[in-house]
């Protein structure tokens, strides 16, 4: 099953962003990320490393406005890339669950690769920004990613009062949960009594 080619390239251009993404689910955790937002680059790099994904992101967005379009559109593209790599969802574990600490912060991510994009998140981010990254954009990224990847995604902040630590724990937890969910199994069928997923 590992020969199914779980990698893809994707491009998306609008009047607000121009994005190129390459993703390999069976990589070594290498990343080359350029979005123009330093903290976001750092989070996506950590995401790739902890997920064991090879990821390249080149985004040129209207940062003279703010970071909203860049962050949301990268979420759209990354989610779409995951969905393409997952194909019909056969032969994968489907579910993932990770709880990751970073200093005082503790964040849990639980997800289901089912084809039904849904986000339930409970994050309390005390600082309005981390560097040039507006913390309100975390939810926008997560929603865009979940909807376009076809994930049911639950995110819970169990502890934390430093926005940097909370967000970094979140991205690492998301990576570890996804790493579990996309793991190839010995069974090439779809893990569903319906016989198919809504992918």
PLY file of the C-alpha trace (Angstrom):
ply
format ascii 1.0
element vertex 199
property float x
property float y
property float z
element edge 198
property int vertex1
property int vertex2
end_header
0.00 0.00 0.00
2.90 2.37 0.57
3.25 2.62 -3.19
-0.05 4.47 -3.58
1.81 7.75 -3.95
0.65 9.70 -0.92
2.10 12.97 -2.12
0.78 15.89 -4.11
1.47 19.36 -5.45
-1.15 22.07 -5.36
-1.41 25.68 -6.52
-4.05 28.30 -5.77
-4.08 31.90 -6.95
-6.56 34.63 -6.04
-6.40 38.41 -5.90
-5.34 38.05 -2.25
-2.86 35.17 -2.24
-0.65 33.11 -4.54
0.16 29.73 -2.97
2.21 26.69 -3.97
2.22 23.62 -1.72
3.95 20.25 -1.89
3.05 17.54 0.63
4.28 14.00 1.20
2.57 12.07 3.99
5.36 9.47 4.04
8.24 11.87 4.43
10.95 12.52 6.97
9.59 15.72 8.49
11.46 18.21 6.34
9.92 21.60 5.67
10.55 24.66 3.54
7.97 27.28 4.45
7.70 30.90 3.31
4.50 32.77 4.11
5.90 36.14 5.14
4.71 35.61 8.73
7.61 34.33 10.82
5.65 32.68 13.62
3.30 30.97 11.16
6.33 29.62 9.28
7.66 28.29 12.57
4.35 26.55 13.36
4.07 24.93 9.93
7.68 23.76 10.19
6.97 22.20 13.59
3.80 20.65 12.16
5.77 18.95 9.37
8.52 17.78 11.71
6.19 16.27 14.30
3.89 14.74 11.70
6.72 13.18 9.72
5.44 14.99 6.63
7.57 16.59 3.94
6.07 20.02 3.36
6.88 22.94 1.11
4.78 26.09 1.28
5.36 29.24 -0.75
2.71 31.88 -0.13
2.67 35.48 -1.30
-0.25 37.22 0.30
-1.57 40.73 0.85
0.24 41.21 4.15
-0.06 44.96 3.69
-3.72 44.40 4.65
-3.12 41.87 7.44
-2.35 38.18 7.81
-5.92 36.88 7.55
-5.96 35.93 3.86
-2.51 34.35 4.04
-3.26 32.17 7.07
-6.75 31.11 5.99
-5.74 30.38 2.40
-2.75 28.31 3.50
-5.21 26.35 5.64
-7.42 25.84 2.59
-4.51 24.64 0.46
-2.93 22.43 3.11
-6.30 20.83 3.84
-6.91 20.25 0.13
-3.47 18.68 -0.22
-4.15 16.30 2.67
-7.46 15.31 1.14
-5.79 14.50 -2.18
-3.10 12.41 -0.47
-5.69 10.49 1.57
-7.67 9.66 -1.59
-10.70 7.48 -0.67
-9.43 6.85 2.87
-8.82 3.14 2.40
-6.06 1.47 4.36
-5.58 4.22 6.98
-6.15 4.23 10.74
-8.62 7.13 10.29
-8.63 8.37 13.92
-5.98 10.31 15.81
-5.62 11.67 19.32
-2.72 13.59 20.85
-2.24 15.63 24.00
0.90 17.76 23.91
2.45 19.97 26.62
4.67 22.97 26.17
5.76 24.42 29.50
2.55 25.56 31.24
0.38 24.86 28.16
-1.43 21.61 27.43
-3.52 21.07 24.29
-5.45 18.03 23.10
-6.39 17.35 19.48
-8.76 14.53 18.51
-9.71 13.97 14.88
-11.52 11.72 12.44
-10.70 11.58 8.73
-14.30 11.04 7.70
-14.89 13.54 4.89
-17.17 15.74 6.99
-15.34 18.97 7.71
-16.11 20.21 11.21
-14.24 22.18 13.86
-14.95 22.36 17.59
-12.31 24.39 19.37
-11.90 25.74 22.86
-8.82 27.96 22.97
-8.19 30.93 25.21
-5.29 32.92 23.83
-4.46 35.79 26.23
-2.06 37.70 23.98
-3.53 39.21 20.80
-0.41 38.52 18.75
2.77 36.48 18.69
5.27 38.43 16.66
3.38 39.50 13.52
0.89 36.64 13.88
-2.56 37.59 15.15
-3.76 34.86 17.48
-7.37 35.18 16.31
-6.18 33.61 13.04
-5.59 30.23 14.69
-9.30 29.45 14.49
-9.44 30.60 10.85
-6.57 28.27 9.95
-8.05 25.31 11.81
-11.49 25.73 10.24
-10.10 26.12 6.73
-7.85 23.11 7.20
-10.55 20.87 8.71
-13.20 21.71 6.11
-10.90 21.23 3.13
-9.19 18.11 4.49
-12.54 16.57 5.41
-11.73 16.23 9.10
-13.90 16.25 12.16
-11.49 18.16 14.39
-11.78 18.75 18.13
-9.27 21.01 19.88
-9.21 21.56 23.65
-6.87 23.76 25.66
-6.43 22.06 29.01
-3.95 24.56 30.44
-1.87 27.56 29.47
-1.52 31.33 29.70
1.18 32.04 27.12
-0.21 32.28 23.58
3.05 31.18 21.98
3.15 28.01 24.07
-0.55 27.24 23.55
-0.39 27.62 19.77
2.82 25.63 19.46
1.37 22.81 21.58
-1.70 22.90 19.31
0.26 22.58 16.05
2.37 19.75 17.48
-0.72 17.94 18.78
-2.42 18.34 15.39
0.65 16.86 13.71
0.84 13.85 16.04
-2.91 13.17 15.75
-2.73 13.32 11.96
0.34 11.10 11.94
-1.72 8.45 13.77
-4.76 8.90 11.54
-2.97 8.61 8.18
-0.88 5.62 9.26
-1.20 2.74 6.83
-2.79 -0.41 8.21
-2.64 -4.03 7.07
-6.24 -3.77 5.90
-6.74 -2.05 2.54
-10.44 -1.46 3.11
-12.13 1.64 4.51
-12.60 1.70 8.28
-16.37 2.25 8.17
-19.46 0.07 8.36
-20.74 2.05 5.36
-17.85 0.78 3.28
-16.82 4.28 2.26
-15.94 7.67 3.63
-17.31 10.99 2.40
-13.98 11.96 0.83
0 1
1 2
2 3
3 4
4 5
5 6
6 7
7 8
8 9
9 10
10 11
11 12
12 13
13 14
14 15
15 16
16 17
17 18
18 19
19 20
20 21
21 22
22 23
23 24
24 25
25 26
26 27
27 28
28 29
29 30
30 31
31 32
32 33
33 34
34 35
35 36
36 37
37 38
38 39
39 40
40 41
41 42
42 43
43 44
44 45
45 46
46 47
47 48
48 49
49 50
50 51
51 52
52 53
53 54
54 55
55 56
56 57
57 58
58 59
59 60
60 61
61 62
62 63
63 64
64 65
65 66
66 67
67 68
68 69
69 70
70 71
71 72
72 73
73 74
74 75
75 76
76 77
77 78
78 79
79 80
80 81
81 82
82 83
83 84
84 85
85 86
86 87
87 88
88 89
89 90
90 91
91 92
92 93
93 94
94 95
95 96
96 97
97 98
98 99
99 100
100 101
101 102
102 103
103 104
104 105
105 106
106 107
107 108
108 109
109 110
110 111
111 112
112 113
113 114
114 115
115 116
116 117
117 118
118 119
119 120
120 121
121 122
122 123
123 124
124 125
125 126
126 127
127 128
128 129
129 130
130 131
131 132
132 133
133 134
134 135
135 136
136 137
137 138
138 139
139 140
140 141
141 142
142 143
143 144
144 145
145 146
146 147
147 148
148 149
149 150
150 151
151 152
152 153
153 154
154 155
155 156
156 157
157 158
158 159
159 160
160 161
161 162
162 163
163 164
164 165
165 166
166 167
167 168
168 169
169 170
170 171
171 172
172 173
173 174
174 175
175 176
176 177
177 178
178 179
179 180
180 181
181 182
182 183
183 184
184 185
185 186
186 187
187 188
188 189
189 190
190 191
191 192
192 193
193 194
194 195
195 196
196 197
197 198
